[in-house]
Amino acid sequence: PRGARRDEQGRIVVAGATLPEVAEEHGTPVYVIDEGDFRSRAREFKESFPGWEIYYAGKALLTRTVARWAAEEGLNLDVTTMGEMRIALAGGMPAARLGFHGNNKSEEEIAFALEQGVGRIIVDSFDEIARLERACADGGHRANVLVRVTTGVEAHTHEYIATAHEDQKFGLSIMGGQALTALVRCHSSQYLDLRGIHSHIGSQIFETLGFEVAIRRTMKLASQFRTATGVELPELDLGGGFGIAYTGVDTPQPTSTLAAAFEEMVDHECRAFGLARPHLSIEPGRAICGPSGVAVYRVGTVKTVELEGGRSRVYISVDGGMSDNIRPALYAAEYSAALANRTSDAEPVLSRVVGKHCEGGDILIRDVFLPADVTIGDLIAVPGSGAYARSMASNYNQIPKPPVVSARDGVTSVMLRRETLDDLMRLDVGQ
Ligand code: LLP
């Protein structure tokens, strides 16, 4: 997080909270979220994209407190499941500011969303359109909808998190014609208020080129829709995906630079197609909560493995791993690490930070230089752990999930408490 520093004893301090003290109070592993950092990134999106709606993507990190921060900062919220809707509402996010996503929303979820009065539903298939119409008919509701489309953009990111190419589960194809058919179908529905088009091209993206192509293709689609119906679509949502720096090689643009580029691309394509500027929205998740969070682990064992050529690698085992951050195993995601409880003059050596799971691929950081004297009891901080770490956590090997604590002015408070073995044991109801 911004403003993280070391105190005179060399301990890392986040939002005024000293990480060894946080570890003492809350145990390890623990995720620490700098509230001020989260809020300032939220505010930067609001200020850099004036007039745009910013939907914070709750899948990246959602707790009641986080939903409240987002609401207080004037953000809307992108939710994908009953669980996310429930947490968002419990945190005080008004239903009207929720955008409901998903490629397989259940009847129950749709009915709940309609009853609560969610602001908009992003439809993802013809089956869903029919399901939504039935729910509207049954409950006497109307729904604002956007149609999620695939633009055919190959976003330059990991295959598993690129979502605009044709051969994947999300959206309706522009090229294949289903997108236009779906738009016309929603437009002519007596239950649905068609608001516009939604495109999300992928995640952890640094280049604007993919967005530019997506904007051009969605605008073209909007103009085809106008030709077909005589109506201009009032809204366009360009999704999330703005990359953050996990290591020194990542180069995110400042939000204001990104915003200027988006404004220009949208204006350009509006002019090109003779369309009025639509009401615009984006859905950043990681870019808001990722850098605000740091995970803190305690070192349990250290072991040196001799490699070919006389080199060696130090394996540093920590008390968490792939159950609290699956991203390295799932996407080959890279992180950095820092010794959090002290500084060291020892020579930096090639190290690998690994978890405690019974699996060779349980690697948190494949290659990192850490001081040669890292030892049992030391604390390792992993920046960038605010996004998609706790939210994708599992109980693999029956490990209880770590807590998420917020930090502000040196005070930490628990947002999500640590799971206990009792929590896990209670789920196991067999004889
Ligand atoms: N909007 C939609 C429709 C999305 O599907 C996503 C992410 C977002 C917004 C937010 O994307 P962000 O700004 O956070 O990149 N779990 C993966 C990424 C997959 C996210 C799926 N959807 C990861 O850990 O990198």
Residues whose N, C-alpha, C, O or C-beta is under 5 A from the ligand:
A	BS01	LLP	A57 A60 I161 H200 G202 S203 Q204 G239 G240 G241 F242 E283 P284 G285 R286 A287 R327 Y388
